[in-house]
Amino acid sequence: MRDATLIPAVTVKAANAIEPLVVSLATAAKLLGVSDRHLRTLTKEGTVPFVKLGGRILFRIESLNRMLTEIETTASGDRSPNGSLLKDRRATRQSRVHEARKEHADKSEDDLAQD
């Protein structure tokens, strides 16, 4: 008798099966292994690519796979060759926040100078 662990798993799909192009936030969170709330936060930060269609936030499976490849860390702790994307997105967001705060401070100083 053959050991069951040595038998490869085979998935059979119907010839006319349609694979979804996008998944909902809840499904994407399950696929990524994070909570819905955390995925929503990552979406707002611009870390995770998404599509807004009819007021719904949807995620392209292809984009999620690409994002994971880009931020993948090897066993030695080094990022993959494209791993800088996540850092770039965060840096861009932090830069925008910093600029907005600076503009707000400058505007406040101008308002005080006019008084």
Secondary structure as GFF3:
##gff-version 3
##sequence-region A 1 115
A	DSSP	three_ten_helix	4	6	.	.	.	ID=ss1
A	DSSP	beta_strand	22	24	.	.	.	ID=ss2
A	DSSP	alpha_helix	25	32	.	.	.	ID=ss3
A	DSSP	alpha_helix	36	45	.	.	.	ID=ss4
A	DSSP	beta_strand	51	53	.	.	.	ID=ss5
A	DSSP	beta_strand	56	60	.	.	.	ID=ss6
A	DSSP	alpha_helix	61	71	.	.	.	ID=ss7
A	DSSP	alpha_helix	84	114	.	.	.	ID=ss8
###
